[in-house]
Amino acid sequence: MNATTLPRLNLSTFPRHALLEGPTPIQPLSRLSARLGGASIYVKRDDLNGLGGGGNKLRKLEFLIGEALATGADTIITVGARQSNHARLTAAAAARMGLKCELVLTRTVPRFDSDYLENGNILLDALFDVRVHDLSGSANALQFAEDRASELRAQGRKVYVCPLGGSSAVGCLGYADCAAEILAQSTQAGLSFDRIVVPNGSGGMQAGLLAGFAALGVKTPVIAAYTVLGDAERARSITLDKANQTVRLINENLHVEADAISIDGEQLGPGYGIPTDGMREAVRLLASTEGLLLDPVYGGKAFAGLVKDVTSGKYAAGENILFIMTGGLPGLFAYRSEF
Ligand SMILES: Cc1ncc(COP(=O)(O)O)c(C=O)c1O
């Protein structure tokens, strides 16, 4: 395969609003790979997407904002945990578009210190000047969002409700497109990735990548995820479902098989947003060997899994592995006491 014979994804029928500056770089982690021995590790810098502090959710938001604008929305509401990166980036994208935005944030994570409650993403939400609804950990955020949308619609507003993590099938198209971007970049660099490693929260990033490679019709690298939200079984069924919804949006004859879903549950630890020793070590390791910053809730746990599986030999020596850096840097400030 070369640049001219490269299969392409045509997503031009889906409304989309540009929020990215272009392809994000792929960089080798030479020092870290030498330190661990075995596989060659690369990173794709989705943390460098610029708007609102950056991160993976901007890829989904290009399509979600596109859909919102196509439906004539003047207001966007989304849900998440108090330190949600998706909520922060939705707020930033709404500010950029001149849309009103409300965030329905739950206290799902049992952390009560002022850094967690007031710093990091929540500080940035306030700067984007959005309304935050502060709900208890047991509240049904999506139901609250739908009720609030009805209230606003009764006042004449046009409201678009965006699901957890932006992971509707339309949102996942952002990562289907990223699969095409990775294929183009790796082909141009003469590289072939055996494995792409990601954190799995709402499952949309993994699902979108699987859908994208299926739609491109090329041999799919293993898309290896570490779940950071639910147990592995639950994450697997949610991700398979989203991957199939997404690929069918692109081509209704395509299908993602269940055995394509690789999810490891070992890095979750006691639960979503609860730090583990592996996460703390992974954040320090990548910072001190490569000067790169992982977040404590998603990338830190997934990278801990990657380090473990490279050093144990589960990921074979000689493999080329691409880890997607998903952003979430503000989370480090919310978890200051962990470091
Ligand atoms: C920084 C970061 N990385 C990874 C993820 C996981 O992506 P997904 O929800 O698509 O599985 C999220 C989701 O919120 C995130 O904020």
The ligand as an SDF file (V2000), in Angstrom:
LIG
                    3D

 16 16  0  0  0  0  0  0  0  0999 V2000
   -8.7900   12.0340   28.6760 C   0  0  0  0  0  0  0  0  0  0  0  0
   -9.7080   10.9330   28.2370 C   0  0  0  0  0  0  0  0  0  0  0  0
   -9.1820    9.8290   27.7090 N   0  0  0  0  0  0  0  0  0  0  0  0
   -9.9430    8.7970   27.3140 C   0  0  0  0  0  0  0  0  0  0  0  0
  -11.3080    8.8310   27.4340 C   0  0  0  0  0  0  0  0  0  0  0  0
  -12.1040    7.6370   27.0240 C   0  0  0  0  0  0  0  0  0  0  0  0
  -12.7530    7.7640   25.8050 O   0  0  0  0  0  0  0  0  0  0  0  0
  -14.1270    7.0050   25.5810 P   0  0  0  0  0  0  0  0  0  0  0  0
  -15.1220    7.5990   26.5410 O   0  0  0  0  0  0  0  0  0  0  0  0
  -14.4590    7.2730   24.1700 O   0  0  0  0  0  0  0  0  0  0  0  0
  -13.9070    5.5520   25.8660 O   0  0  0  0  0  0  0  0  0  0  0  0
  -11.9230    9.9760   27.9680 C   0  0  0  0  0  0  0  0  0  0  0  0
  -13.3830   10.0300   28.1320 C   0  0  0  0  0  0  0  0  0  0  0  0
  -13.9350   10.8260   28.8040 O   0  0  0  0  0  0  0  0  0  0  0  0
  -11.0930   11.0530   28.3750 C   0  0  0  0  0  0  0  0  0  0  0  0
  -11.6300   12.1720   28.8990 O   0  0  0  0  0  0  0  0  0  0  0  0
  1  2  1  0
  2  3  1  0
  2 15  2  0
  3  4  2  0
  4  5  1  0
  5  6  1  0
  5 12  2  0
  6  7  1  0
  7  8  1  0
  8  9  2  0
  8 10  1  0
  8 11  1  0
 12 13  1  0
 12 15  1  0
 13 14  2  0
 15 16  1  0
M  END
$$$$
